[in-house]
Amino acid sequence: PNKLHPLPRLLKVYGDNTVDVSAVRRWVVCFNSGESEVHDKPCPGRPCSATIPHDEQCLDQLIHTDRWITTRELCAWLNNGCNALDVMLGKLDYRKVCARWVLPHTSLETTTHTAKFGWTVLPHPPYSPDLASSHFHLFGPMKDGLHGQHFPDNDDIIAAVRKWLASASADFYERSIQALVHRWQKCIMNGGDYVEK
């Protein structure tokens, strides 16, 4: 290995966030051939317009109008490629959950319950696995309650889970929600790291 090779120095400075070795090899070839320009050269053709603000606004409006719209329908409506659609959905922070487009913690049902109980919505990333009550309070007892049962098909599993959820007391669910405060404080004390128990 060449002592002047830049990859070890890049790794030392940037750690795991550095570019991959193939990019470094391309740079070495370019610089060894006399290329000294580090900025991108102008590309032929029209500039990329896959994610213009107007399309993002249209996309947002389409999803608000019909939460069940498919990605195929969105691509056709916007007359845009699916890669561009993925970029725009990421910018708008939409997630497809059970075939519905939702913004995190903004569904009418969620906001209604939050207001009804007088809860404060705390800032946290959407769908954070670190604080999901189902991970530390629901799935363990449900697993114990359904242990040893065999289900011939998905419909029987769904029925058994629904029956178990309906049989759990209101106190069981309240304890789960109240425990979130403790979990949230523990997560803050750990600097945002995952909290197991």
Long-range contacts (C-beta under 8 A, 24 or more apart in sequence): 50-80, 50-81, 50-83, 50-84, 50-87, 50-88, 51-84, 51-87, 51-88, 51-91, 55-80, 55-84, 55-88, 56-88, 56-91, 56-92, 59-85, 59-88, 59-89, 59-92, 60-92, 63-92, 63-94, 63-101, 67-100, 67-101, 67-102, 68-99, 68-100, 68-101, 69-101, 71-96, 93-126, 95-126, 95-127, 122-184, 124-184, 129-194, 130-183, 130-187, 130-192, 130-194, 130-195, 131-180, 131-183, 131-184, 131-187, 131-195, 133-176, 133-177, 133-179, 133-180, 136-179, 136-183, 136-197, 137-175, 137-176, 137-179, 138-176, 141-168, 141-172
